[in-house]
Amino acid sequence: MWDINTIWFEIAIVSSTMSLGYICLGHFEERTPSLRKFFKYVFTLAIVIAISIFFGQKIALIIFGLMTIPALYIHLVWLPKKGIHGWTGKPKSKYYELRKWSKNIFDEK
């Protein structure tokens, strides 16, 4: 009944992982345009599917796992070095300054 040796398994893994990331860490991307976030998801999904088709499911999932290492490094090492909590993104003023975003939350762009 259940078969994990299909392309849909990779789609489910990538979609679930990225959804969880947006739910838990979405406050880091609150000012990023929605279209950019959408294309990030589509690009990541396309890479994983292409690798799966050409090199196999195991390699695709390993590479997807390796693609998470930079995000882990940023949140666990780099942001704390800058004085920003890697999970909450606080203080917001430092994080907005780092991203070069306006601190005025009602600012229309």
Secondary structure, 3 states (H helix, E strand, C coil): CCCCCCHHHHHHHHHHHHHHHHHHHHHHHCCCCHHHHHHHHHHHHHHHHHHHHHHCHHHHHHHHHHHCHHHHHHHHHHHHHCCCCCCCCCCHHHHHHHHCCCCCCCCCC
